[in-house]
Amino acid sequence: MPEGHILHRLAADLTRSFAGGLVRSTSPQGRFATGAALLDGATLTGAEAFGKHLFVGFDHTAEMVHIHLGLYGGFTIADDRYLPLKGAVRWRLANGTTTADLRGPAVCELLAEPAVAAILRRLGPDPIRADAEPERAWHRILRSRSPIATLLMDQTVLAGVGNVYRAEVLFRQGIDPFLPGSALSRTEWDDIWADLVALMKAGVAAGRIDTVRPAHEPEVMGRPPRHDGHGGEVYVYRRASMECFICDIPVRTERLANRNLFWCPQCQPRR
């Protein structure tokens, strides 16, 4: 599932490509036909992300298009006015110079303001957003006995953090992923939050997740670069049984809350 940086990057791309101009709005697949027809010929005012949710606004209605990509969704934006249809396109936006096709989202719906507000109320603070309130997440973590690795993936605690960022930030901070939230210190939380802000904003800029520090880059360590569909250089994510870059101990993996957790038992000792 795409993590929050992907949605923020997508929101910026949609705003840059379409905001302020009239758009053609269609649903070639037909599953968003009614909503798409209501927006056809309207002016797109902008798009913004909150965690893993994307919201697209238009000038002639207070309703917004709410999108959650889920496991298989994706938005393709191309500078091509005659982009051929490929696959089941749920929603197509076009303005005469650029075409954007949405395929396979878990959610694509037109929502009124109260429904949008209800979604936002359920979400924890998003480290990428300037209006984020990390104190809200801290209070929830402090009251929970759940492992910190579980809490970081809970979208009602933190919005936008996924499996890669949670594993990597805990490694970078040397924190036992099984540590109960209530045992986390305030200093540790502040360091986690600051690291997530920096890493996720860098992910927006680069379009991929890179978490290794300069001293551990492939060129510096004389190791081969990562070859993985997720891209980017990481410490532990999907590196089970491979040697840790820091201590040479094999990285471990275990199922936690139905997701694969990765960590280094030496660099992240149990507490």
Secondary structure, 3 states (H helix, E strand, C coil): CCCHHHHHHHHHHHHHHHCCCECEEECCCCCCHHHHHHHCCCEEEEEEEECCEEEEEECCEEEEEEEECCCCCEEEEECCCCCCCCCCEEEEEECCCCEEEEECCCEEEEECHHHHHHHHHHCCCCCCCCCCCHHHHHHHHHCCCCEHHHHHHCCCCCCCCCHHHHHHHHHHCCCCCCCEHHHCCHHHHHHHHHHHHHHHHHHHHHCCCCCCCHHHCHHHHCCCCCCCCCCCCCCCCCCECCECCCCCCEEEEEEECCEEEEECCCCCCCC
